[in-house]
C-alpha cells in the first residue's frame, strides 16, 4: 500500500514484524521484568520467579526456531551480518529494513545472556526454600557456583536492557525514527520502493515453533525426573 501527498515523496507501507515476533518481544519484556521483580523480593515470590524463568525458556526456544522458519525480517539469515555491514552502517551507507547490523548484535547478545540466565537458574538454589527444577541433577557445590553466576549475569542483562532502551531513545530523538511503533503494529512506512514486505512464517511454521517451545518448557521443568523418595519417619523415642 502506498500513501502519497502531492509535493511529498510516496511512502511505501511495508509489513515488517509478524505477529509471533511482536508477541515474543512484548511477552519477553514482561516476563523479564517479572523475573527481576520476584528475584529481588525473594521469599514466596520465588515460586513466580521460577515460573517466569520457565516461560522465558519457552520463549527463547520459540524465537530460536522462528529465526530459521519465521517470516523474512525475523530470520537470522536476514539480519545477522558480518563486519562489512557494520562498517557500512556506521558510515551511513546502510539503508535496509528490519534490524540494522548493530541492532542484530544487540538481539544476539540479549538472547545469549538470557539463555545463560535460564540455564543457570534451572540448577540454582537460594539456600532457604527454593531450588531450580533441575537442582537434583548437580552437586550442591555446583549449584552454588551456578547460583552465583546467575546473580552476576542478572546485572549484565540489566546493562544490556539499558543500552537497548538508550538506543531506542537515540533513534527517536536524533534520527527521528520510531522503532517501537513497528513492533506494535507490525508495519513501517518507507520512502524507498526497493524493500519488500515480509513473507513466510505461516501457520505450520508457527505450530512447529510452538511445539518445540512447549517441549523445552517441559524438559526444563524437571517433570521427567523421578519423584524423590519419601522421607523416613523419625524413630519413636522409647518410653522408659
VOBA-1610 file (N, C-alpha, C; in pm, whole numbers, padded with zeros to 5 digits, always signed):
BEGIN
Unk+00085-00119+00000Unk+00000+00000+00000Unk+00088+00123+00000Unk+00059+00216-00088Unk+00136+00339-00098Unk+00051+00456-00054Unk+00108+00544+00021Unk+00039+00664+00066Unk+00115+00785+00015Unk+00051+00869-00063Unk+00122+00983-00120Unk+00044+01113-00104Unk+00115+01221-00090Unk+00056+01354-00082Unk+00124+01437-00189Unk+00046+01514-00266Unk+00107+01596-00372Unk+00221+01681-00317Unk+00335+01674-00385Unk+00450+01750-00343Unk+00540+01677-00245Unk+00494+01561-00192Unk+00573+01481-00098Unk+00608+01348-00161Unk+00720+01290-00126Unk+00756+01160-00183Unk+00658+01053-00138Unk+00633+00958-00227Unk+00544+00846-00195Unk+00612+00757-00094Unk+00538+00719+00007Unk+00591+00631+00111Unk+00523+00496+00102Unk+00603+00393+00109Unk+00555+00257+00093Unk+00534+00194+00230Unk+00415+00144+00257Unk+00387+00080+00385Unk+00427-00067+00375Unk+00528-00105+00452Unk+00581-00241+00448Unk+00545-00317+00573Unk+00507-00441+00555Unk+00486-00531+00668Unk+00623-00582+00712Unk+00665-00545+00835Unk+00799-00579+00883Unk+00795-00693+00983Unk+00726-00670+01095Unk+00727-00768+01204Unk+00596-00846+01209Unk+00606-00977+01196Unk+00487-01061+01203Unk+00435-01068+01347Unk+00313-01117+01363Unk+00250-01122+01495Unk+00328-01208+01594Unk+00376-01328+01558Unk+00454-01406+01655Unk+00579-01334+01704Unk+00648-01262+01616Unk+00767-01189+01658Unk+00731-01078+01755Unk+00624-01006+01726Unk+00580-00900+01816Unk+00534-00955+01950Unk+00458-01064+01946Unk+00412-01125+02072Unk+00530-01173+02155Unk+00630-01232+02089Unk+00751-01275+02159Unk+00820-01157+02227Unk+00836-01048+02154Unk+00908-00932+02205Unk+00844-00878+02332Unk+00713-00855+02329Unk+00647-00794+02444Unk+00627-00892+02558Unk+00604-01020+02526Unk+00594-01121+02632Unk+00728-01136+02703Unk+00837-01133+02627Unk+00970-01144+02687Unk+00997-01025+02778Unk+00960-00905+02734Unk+00981-00786+02816Unk+00906-00797+02948Unk+00782-00842+02944Unk+00702-00856+03066Unk+00758-00962+03158Unk+00798-01075+03102Unk+00847-01186+03184Unk+00983-01155+03245Unk+01070-01087+03172Unk+01199-01048+03228Unk+01177-00950+03343Unk+01083-00856+03324Unk+01051-00765+03433Unk+00998-00839+03555Unk+00911-00937+03532Unk+00858-01017+03642Unk+00968-01096+03711Unk+01060-01152+03633Unk+01170-01229+03691Unk+01259-01141+03778Unk+01289-01020+03731Unk+01370-00928+03811Unk+01298-00892+03941Unk+01170-00860+03931Unk+01094-00818+04048Unk+01086-00929+04153Unk+01048-01048+04110Unk+01033-01159+04204Unk+01168-01204+04258Unk+01274-01191+04178Unk+01407-01227+04227Unk+01454-01135+04337Unk+01424-01005+04323Unk+01463-00910+04427Unk+01378-00926+04553Unk+01250-00956+04536Unk+01162-00972+04652Unk+01198-01098+04730Unk+01222-01209+04657Unk+01258-01335+04722Unk+01141-01395+04798Unk+01171-01486+04889Unk+01067-01549+04970Unk+00967-01626+04885Unk+00839-01609+04916Unk+00735-01679+04841Unk+00728-01637+04695Unk+00780-01518+04664Unk+00778-01471+04526Unk+00868-01555+04436Unk+00958-01633+04495Unk+01048-01716+04414Unk+00973-01822+04335Unk+00855-01858+04382Unk+00773-01953+04304Unk+00742-01893+04168Unk+00704-01765+04167Unk+00674-01697+04041Unk+00802-01666+03963Unk+00912-01649+04034Unk+01041-01631+03968Unk+01074-01755+03883Unk+01053-01871+03942Unk+01078-01995+03869Unk+00985-02012+03750Unk+00858-01977+03769Unk+00762-01988+03659Unk+00796-01893+03546Unk+00838-01771+03582Unk+00880-01676+03479Unk+01000-01729+03402Unk+01094-01791+03474Unk+01212-01847+03409Unk+01177-01956+03310Unk+01083-02044+03346Unk+01041-02150+03254Unk+00972-02091+03131Unk+00889-01989+03153Unk+00822-01925+03040Unk+00923-01859+02947Unk+01026-01796+03005Unk+01131-01734+02925Unk+01206-01840+02845Unk+01229-01956+02906Unk+01295-02066+02833Unk+01214-02104+02710Unk+01082-02111+02726Unk+00997-02144+02612Unk+01001-02036+02505Unk+01000-01910+02547Unk+01005-01800+02451Unk+01137-01800+02373Unk+01247-01824+02443Unk+01377-01827+02375Unk+01384-01940+02274Unk+01330-02057+02312Unk+01328-02169+02218Unk+01243-02136+02096Unk+01128-02072+02121Unk+01042-02033+02010Unk+01115-01936+01916Unk+01182-01836+01975Unk+01250-01736+01891Unk+01365-01797+01812Unk+01434-01893+01873Unk+01543-01958+01802Unk+01490-02032+01679Unk+01383-02105+01697Unk+01324-02177+01583Unk+01266-02078+01482Unk+01199-01976+01533Unk+01138-01876+01444Unk+01244-01801+01365Unk+01364-01795+01418Unk+01473-01729+01346Unk+01516-01804+01221Unk+01468-01927+01207Unk+01501-02006+01087Unk+01380-02029+00997Unk+01260-02036+01055Unk+01143-02068+00974Unk+01036-01959+00980Unk+01066-01848+01046Unk+00970-01738+01056Unk+00966-01655+00929Unk+00902-01539+00939Unk+00891-01451+00822Unk+01023-01380+00793Unk+01029-01309+00684Unk+01154-01255+00629Unk+01243-01186+00730Unk+01191-01083+00797Unk+01277-00999+00880Unk+01298-01055+01020Unk+01234-01167+01051Unk+01258-01235+01178Unk+01370-01338+01167Unk+01412-01368+01046Unk+01511-01474+01025Unk+01652-01423+01049Unk+01732-01506+01114Unk+01870-01469+01142Unk+01948-01445+01014Unk+01916-01521+00910Unk+01989-01507+00785Unk+01967-01371+00721Unk+01858-01301+00761Unk+01830-01171+00702Unk+01901-01057+00775Unk+01911-01068+00910Unk+01965-00952+00982Unk+02100-00974+01048Unk+02149-01097+01055Unk+02282-01119+01113Unk+02385-01103+01003Unk+02465-00998+01012Unk+02562-00965+00908Unk+02703-00963+00964Unk+02800-00952+00876Unk+02939-00951+00916Unk+02993-00811+00939Unk+03125-00799+00961Unk+03188-00669+00988Unk+03168-00566+00877Unk+03163-00611+00752Unk+03146-00517+00641Unk+03014-00442+00652Unk+02908-00513+00689Unk+02777-00450+00703Unk+02777-00352+00820Unk+02848-00388+00928Unk+02856-00298+01043Unk+02930-00170+01006Unk+03040-00183+00930Unk+03115-00065+00886Unk+03029+00022+00795Unk+02953-00041+00707Unk+02866+00035+00617Unk+02759+00110+00697Unk+02707+00046+00800Unk+02605+00111+00883Unk+02663+00231+00957Unk+02782+00213+01015Unk+02845+00322+01088Unk+02882+00438+00996Unk+02908+00407+00868Unk+02943+00511+00771Unk+02819+00574+00707Unk+02700+00525+00747Unk+02577+00581+00693Unk+02537+00528+00558Unk+02595+00414+00519Unk+02564+00358+00386Unk+02466+00242+00393Unk+02412+00214+00510Unk+02317+00103+00525Unk+02176+00158+00529Unk+02090+00107+00442Unk+01952+00155+00436Unk+01855+00037+00427Unk+01883-00069+00497Unk+01800-00187+00491Unk+01674-00176+00576Unk+01600-00286+00583Unk+01475-00295+00657Unk+01493-00396+00770Unk+01426-00373+00882Unk+01437-00464+00995Unk+01550-00423+01086Unk+01609-00521+01154Unk+01721-00492+01244Unk+01842-00442+01164Unk+01901-00332+01208Unk+02026-00289+01145Unk+02141-00375+01198Unk+02259-00369+01137Unk+02370-00457+01179Unk+02407-00446+01325Unk+02403-00325+01384Unk+02431-00312+01526Unk+02315-00364+01610Unk+02193-00341+01563Unk+02076-00395+01631Unk+02077-00546+01633Unk+02131-00606+01527Unk+02140-00752+01522Unk+02232-00803+01633Unk+02343-00732+01656Unk+02433-00772+01764Unk+02364-00760+01900Unk+02281-00658+01916Unk+02206-00640+02039Unk+02109-00755+02060Unk+02040-00794+01954Unk+01945-00905+01963Unk+02017-01033+02003Unk+02127-01064+01935Unk+02201-01186+01965Unk+02257-01183+02107Unk+02306-01065+02149Unk+02360-01054+02284Unk+02255-01078+02390Unk+02137-01018+02373Unk+02030-01037+02471Unk+01983-01182+02475Unk+01967-01243+02358Unk+01925-01383+02355Unk+02028-01472+02425Unk+02156-01443+02405Unk+02262-01525+02464Unk+02264-01512+02616Unk+02258-01390+02667Unk+02265-01373+02813Unk+02138-01423+02881Unk+02024-01411+02814Unk+01901-01463+02871Unk+01902-01616+02873Unk+01957-01677+02766Unk+01969-01823+02764Unk+02061-01871+02876Unk+02170-01798+02898Unk+02261-01833+03007Unk+02192-01817+03142Unk+02112-01712+03155Unk+02041-01689+03280Unk+01943-01801+03309Unk+01871-01843+03208Unk+01776-01953+03226Unk+01849-02082+03261Unk+01957-02111+03188Unk+02031-02235+03209Unk+02086-02243+03352Unk+02143-02135+03401Unk+02198-02137+03537Unk+02087-02141+03640Unk+01975-02074+03610Unk+01864-02073+03705Unk+01802-02209+03726Unk+01807-02294+03626Unk+01748-02428+03639Unk+01816-02511+03747Unk+01942-02481+03776Unk+02019-02560+03872Unk+02050-02482+04001Unk+01993-02365+04015Unk+02028-02278+04127Unk+01946-02310+04252Unk+01981-02241+04359Unk+01905-02251+04484Unk+01927-02123+04563Unk+01838-02098+04661Unk+01852-01977+04741Unk+01894-02007+04886Unk+01937-02129+04911Unk+01982-02171+05044Unk+01873-02162+05150Unk+01748-02145+05105Unk+01638-02139+05203Unk+01531-02242+05168Unk+01449-02207+05068Unk+01339-02297+05034Unk+01324-02321+04885Unk+01396-02244+04801Unk+01377-02256+04657Unk+01494-02328+04592Unk+01460-02425+04511Unk+01559-02495+04427Unk+01511-02489+04283Unk+01604-02472+04190Unk+01568-02477+04049Unk+01513-02614+04014Unk+01433-02624+03909Unk+01369-02751+03873Unk+01466-02864+03841Unk+01590-02833+03803Unk+01688-02938+03773Unk+01800-02941+03878Unk+01773-02886+03993Unk+01871-02880+04102Unk+01922-03019+04140Unk+01836-03118+04134Unk+01873-03254+04176Unk+01978-03318+04086Unk+02003-03260+03970Unk+02097-03321+03876Unk+02242-03282+03902Unk+02267-03186+03991Unk+02403-03141+04016Unk+02433-03146+04165Unk+02561-03146+04196Unk+02601-03142+04337Unk+02571-03006+04395Unk+02558-02999+04527Unk+02524-02874+04594Unk+02629-02765+04567Unk+02757-02804+04564Unk+02863-02706+04538Unk+02850-02649+04397Unk+02819-02735+04301Unk+02800-02689+04163Unk+02679-02596+04155Unk+02572-02630+04226Unk+02454-02545+04228Unk+02487-02408+04285Unk+02571-02405+04388Unk+02611-02277+04447Unk+02687-02190+04348Unk+02777-02253+04271Unk+02852-02179+04169Unk+02759-02123+04061Unk+02666-02207+04016Unk+02572-02164+03913Unk+02479-02054+03965Unk+02444-02062+04093Unk+02361-01957+04153Unk+02434-01823+04152Unk+02563-01825+04186Unk+02643-01702+04184Unk+02650-01644+04043Unk+02672-01731+03944Unk+02677-01684+03805Unk+02541-01628+03762Unk+02436-01693+03809Unk+02300-01647+03778Unk+02279-01505+03830Unk+02325-01479+03950Unk+02307-01346+04009Unk+02393-01242+03939Unk+02516-01277+03907Unk+02604-01183+03838Unk+02553-01152+03697Unk+02505-01255+03629Unk+02456-01235+03493Unk+02333-01145+03489Unk+02260-01141+03600Unk+02144-01053+03605Unk+02182-00907+03587Unk+02298-00868+03642Unk+02345-00731+03623Unk+02380-00704+03477Unk+02437-00804+03410Unk+02469-00788+03267Unk+02342-00772+03185Unk+02240-00850+03219Unk+02113-00837+03148Unk+02056-00696+03167Unk+02062-00647+03291Unk+02014-00512+03317Unk+02089-00407+03235Unk+02221-00424+03222Unk+02301-00329+03144Unk+02263-00333+02996Unk+02244-00453+02942Unk+02208-00465+02800Unk+02069-00409+02774Unk+01977-00429+02868Unk+01843-00372+02852Unk+01852-00220+02855Unk+01937-00167+02942Unk+01957-00022+02947Unk+02011+00032+02815Unk+02108-00038+02756Unk+02162+00004+02627Unk+02055-00004+02518Unk+01974-00108+02525Unk+01866-00126+02428Unk+01768-00009+02433Unk+01727+00028+02553Unk+01635+00140+02569Unk+01702+00270+02527Unk+01831+00284+02561Unk+01904+00404+02520Unk+01912+00418+02369Unk+01933+00306+02299Unk+01940+00310+02153Unk+01805+00350+02093Unk+01697+00301+02152Unk+01563+00338+02103Unk+01541+00488+02121Unk+01581+00540+02238Unk+01566+00684+02264Unk+01651+00766+02167Unk+01772+00718+02137Unk+01860+00787+02043Unk+01795+00796+01905Unk+01736+00686+01860Unk+01672+00686+01729Unk+01554+00783+01725Unk+01479+00789+01834Unk+01363+00878+01837Unk+01406+01024+01839Unk+01503+01058+01925Unk+01541+01198+01945Unk+01634+01250+01835Unk+01729+01168+01792Unk+01832+01216+01698Unk+01795+01182+01553Unk+01762+01058+01528Unk+01735+01015+01390Unk+01589+01031+01350Unk+01503+01065+01448Unk+01360+01085+01421Unk+01296+00959+01362Unk+01338+00846+01415Unk+01284+00717+01371Unk+01229+00646+01494Unk+01101+00611+01488Unk+01037+00542+01599Unk+01047+00392+01576Unk+01125+00324+01660Unk+01142+00179+01645Unk+01037+00100+01723Unk+00963+00168+01809Unk+00865+00098+01893Unk+00736+00072+01816Unk+00689+00174+01742Unk+00562+00159+01672Unk+00557+00039+01578Unk+00660+00015+01494Unk+00656-00104+01409Unk+00648-00234+01488Unk+00706-00237+01609Unk+00699-00358+01689Unk+00562-00374+01755Unk+00480-00270+01748Unk+00343-00278+01800Unk+00245-00310+01688Unk+00255-00234+01578Unk+00156-00250+01472Unk+00202-00343+01360Unk+00332-00368+01350Unk+00381-00464+01253Unk+00430-00406+01123Unk+00389-00283+01090Unk+00429-00226+00961Unk+00504-00095+00982Unk+00572-00053+00876Unk+00652+00069+00879Unk+00644+00137+00744Unk+00638+00267+00745Unk+00636+00342+00620Unk+00779+00371+00575Unk+00807+00344+00447Unk+00940+00364+00392Unk+00931+00456+00271Unk+01038+00534+00252Unk+01042+00624+00138Unk+01100+00561+00014Unk+01152+00436+00026Unk+01208+00370-00091Unk+01112+00263-00139Unk+01131+00222-00262Unk+01043+00121-00321Unk+01114-00011-00346Unk+01238-00023-00300Unk+01314-00145-00326Unk+01284-00254-00224Unk+01250-00218-00101Unk+01226-00317+00002Unk+01090-00382-00017Unk+01079-00506+00027Unk+00955-00583+00016Unk+00899-00613+00153Unk+00768-00631+00159Unk+00705-00672+00284Unk+00749-00813+00320Unk+00741-00844+00449Unk+00781-00976+00496Unk+00690-01084+00439Unk+00746-01200+00419Unk+00670-01315+00371Unk+00718-01439+00446Unk+00641-01545+00437Unk+00678-01670+00504Unk+00634-01670+00650Unk+00675-01774+00721Unk+00639-01785+00860Unk+00490-01807+00882Unk+00432-01898+00807Unk+00289-01923+00815Unk+00247-02006+00936Unk+00125-02059+00928Unk+00065-02130+01041Unk+00143-02256+01077Unk+00184-02332+00977Unk+00257-02457+01005Unk+00389-02427+01074Unk+00460-02326+01027Unk+00586-02287+01091Unk+00562-02245+01235Unk+00453-02172+01259Unk+00420-02127+01395Unk+00393-02247+01486Unk+00318-02345+01436Unk+00287-02463+01517Unk+00414-02541+01550Unk+00503-02554+01453Unk+00630-02625+01477Unk+00710-02555+01586Unk+00724-02424+01575Unk+00800-02347+01675Unk+00733-02357+01812Unk+00600-02354+01815Unk+00527-02360+01942Unk+00544-02496+02008Unk+00540-02603+01929Unk+00557-02738+01985Unk+00697-02757+02041Unk+00798-02706+01971Unk+00935-02717+02021Unk+00952-02636+02149Unk+00891-02518+02153Unk+00897-02436+02274Unk+00832-02508+02392Unk+00717-02572+02368Unk+00648-02646+02474Unk+00733-02762+02524Unk+00801-02831+02431Unk+00888-02942+02471Unk+01004-02893+02556Unk+01059-02776+02523Unk+01169-02719+02602Unk+01121-02685+02743Unk+01003-02625+02754Unk+00950-02592+02886Unk+00929-02718+02968Unk+00875-02821+02907Unk+00853-02948+02978Unk+00986-03006+03025Unk+01087-03006+02939Unk+01217-03059+02979Unk+01281-02977+03088Unk+01270-02844+03078Unk+01332-02757+03177Unk+01260-02762+03311Unk+01133-02801+03311Unk+01056-02805+03435Unk+01096-02920+03526Unk+01169-03018+03470Unk+01207-03133+03550Unk+01094-03232+03572Unk+00986-03219+03494Unk+00873-03309+03510Unk+00911-03454+03480Unk+01016-03475+03405Unk+01058-03609+03366Unk+01148-03675+03472Unk+01189-03598+03572Unk+01275-03654+03677Unk+01194-03746+03768Unk+01255-03854+03818Unk+01181-03941+03912Unk+01149-03866+04041Unk+01038-03901+04100Unk+00998-03836+04225Unk+01096-03872+04336Unk+01129-03776+04422Unk+01221-03807+04532Unk+01161-03910+04625Unk+01245-03995+04686Unk+01193-04098+04778Unk+01128-04031+04899Unk+01027-04094+04956Unk+00962-04036+05074Unk+01057-04032+05193Unk+01041-03929+05274Unk+01128-03915+05391Unk+01100-04027+05491Unk+01209-04077+05550Unk+01193-04182+05651Unk+01146-04120+05781Unk+01037-04169+05837Unk+00989-04109+05962Unk+01089-04127+06074Unk+01095-04029+06161Unk+01186-04036+06274Unk+01147-04150+06368Unk+01249-04216+06419Unk+01222-04329+06511Unk+01159-04277+06638Unk+01063-04352+06688Unk+00994-04315+06811Unk+01088-04327+06931Unk+01081-04234+07024Unk+01165-04239+07143Unk+01110-04342+07242Unk+01194-04434+07286Unk+01146-04538+07381Unk+01085-04473+07507Unk+00976-04529+07552Unk+00906-04473+07669Unk+00959-04536+07798Unk+01085-04507+07828Unk+01136-04551+07959Unk+01235-04447+08012
//
